[in-house]
Amino acid sequence: MPRGRYSLHDPHDHTPLGEERFQCAPGPSGWRYVSRLTAPDGSPTGSVDLALDALGRPIRLEAHAFEWQVKGAAIDGVTWVRTDPTGVHATEGNAPAHAFTGTSPAFLIATSRLLDLSPGAPATRVRLLALTDPVLAPRTLDQSWALLRSEAHPTDNGTLTVDTYQVTALDTGEQAEIHLAGDVVLAAPGIELEDLESPPSVFT
């Protein structure tokens, strides 16, 4: 069960945004990721609890940010309920998207699992429901994902396979490379792996 800490920063000007302490693990029915987020001063800012089924579809998402809350799942596309800080008003939404995304590294792992790409295959287009900071505001976006290469690296704990993806935002054309090992993000724009207490899980 990987457990560790990511540092988060603005991918453009590198302003520190805080840290995300996480643990995740595959299970008989899929994969689960839970985390706590803190600001640069250490104050709590939110949490993520994401569960996927064996095909990488989000069967449960609960995200918190500054007292805002979103609960969602893959139902007729993706469906969610967003609750305001007072807890009085809740709004429901549905979008013809494949999964959720956001600033948490969990969503990069989740999208890679959903697409299940092969190295060198053509890029695949995916529509996602983004929960944007700082209040988990929902908006749909389209990306293309391509698995550029998978490379095996020897380590003290055995061979570590690192997958390098190219992700393109189809509305702006902006491209980014992300590097994943199992269910851990090694590096991505705005994300750095700072500490890892146990090796990444290997998906079968």
N, C-alpha and C positions, 0 to 999 in steps of 0.2 A: 504494500500500500504506500505509494509515494506520498511524502509529506514534505512541504518546504515553504519557500517564500519567494515571491516575485516583487521587484520594484517596478512601479509604473511611472511613466513620465510622458509629457507632451511629445509626440513624435516629430514635431516641427521645430520647436524651440528648446526642447529637453527640460522644460520646467518640471520639477518633481511633483508628482500627484499623490504619492503615498505608496503603501505596500499592500500586498494581498497574501495572506497566509492560508495555505490550502492543504487538503488531503483528497486523494481520489483513488478509486479502485474499480477494476472490472468485476463483474459478478455473473451468475448464471443467466441473468436476464438482460445484461447490458453493462452500463458504466455509470458511476455516480461521482460527482465532484462537489465538495463543500468548501467554502472559504469565508474569511472575515477580512474586511478592508479597513484600513486606517489612513488618516491624513498624514502629511509629513511630520506633524507635531505629535503623532501617536493617538489622536482622538479617533474613535470609531466612526466610520462613514457608511458602512453597509455590509451586505453579505450576499452570497450566491449559493444556491443549492440546485444543482442540475442533475437530472437522471435521464439517461438514454436507454432505449431498448436495443436489442441485438443488432438492429439495422441502422443504428445511429440516430433514430428519430427521438425528439424530446418528448418523453412521456410525463415529465414534471419539471417545471421551473418555478422557483421562488426567489425573487431578487428584491433586495432592500437597498435604498439609497436616500440618506437624509430624511428618513421617516416616510418616504414614498415606498410603495410596495407593488410588485407585479407578480401575479401567479398565472402560469400559462402552460399549454401543452399543444401537441400536434393533433388538432381536431378540425377536420374540414379546412386544411391549410394549417394555420396556427391561430389559436384562440387564447385570449388573455383577459384578465381583470386587473385594472390599475386603480389603486386606492390612494387618496390624498393623505397628507400628514394628519389631518384631524380625524380620519377614519369615518367620516360622515358620508362622504360622496365616493362612490365607486363607479368606474366606467368600464364597460365591456367592449372588446374589439375582436375582429377577425380579419385575417388577411390571407390571400392566396400565396402563401410563402411556404418554404420547406422547413425552416427552422428559425431559431432566434440567434441574434448576435449582439455584441456589446464590447465594452473595454476589457472585460475579464478574459484571461487566457483560456478559460474553460470553453469559450465559444469557438476558438480556433480548433481545439481538439475535437469538439463536437462536429464542426463542419467537415473536417477531414474524415471523421468516421462515417458521416452520412454519405459523402461522395465516393469513398473507397476507390481512389484513383490508382492507376498504374503508371510507373515511370515512363515518360515519353509519350503518353497518350495525349490526344488533343484536349485542350482546355474545356472544362465543363462549366456551364452557366448555372448559377443558383440564385434564387430570390430569398432574401432573409428579412426578418423583422428585427430591426435594430432598436435597442433600448438605450437611448442617448442620454449622456450626462447633462446636468447633475440630477435630473428628476425622473429618469427612466421614461422619457417621452418616446412613444413608439413611432417609427417610420419605416417604410419598406425600402430596400435597396437591392440592387442587382450586382453580383460579382461574378468573375470567372476565376476558376481555380485550375492550376496545372501542377502536377507533381513532376518537378524537373529531374530529380534524381533521388535514389536511396543509396546511402553509403554506410558500410559496416566499419566501425571503429573499435579496436581492441581496448578494453578497460580492465581494471583490477577485478571487476565483478563479471567479466565475460564480454561478449561482443555487444556493442551498442549500435543499433541501426538508426541513422539520422536521415529523416526525410526533409527535403527542401522543396517548398511550394512557392509558386508565384501567384499572387492574388492581385487581381485587377479590379478596381472600382469602375464599373461600366458607365457611370454618369460623368466621371471626370477623367478617366483614363489613367489615374494614378496607380502605380504598381508598387508592390512590396514583396519582399521575400520573408518567409517565415520558416523556422527550423524546428521540427518536432522530433522527439524521440519517444515512441510509445505514447503515453498519455501525459507527457510533460512538454511544455514549450521551452526550448532552449534559448531562443531569441526571436524577436519580432519587433516591428516598429512600436515604440512605446512600452515594450515589455523586456525586462531582463530577469533571468533566473539567478537569484542571489544565493539560495541555499536549498539543498536537497538532501534529505536524511536517508533516503533509500532509493534504489534504482527505479527507473520508470517501469510501469507494467507493460507487458508485451501483449498486444491484441492478436487474437487468432482469427 
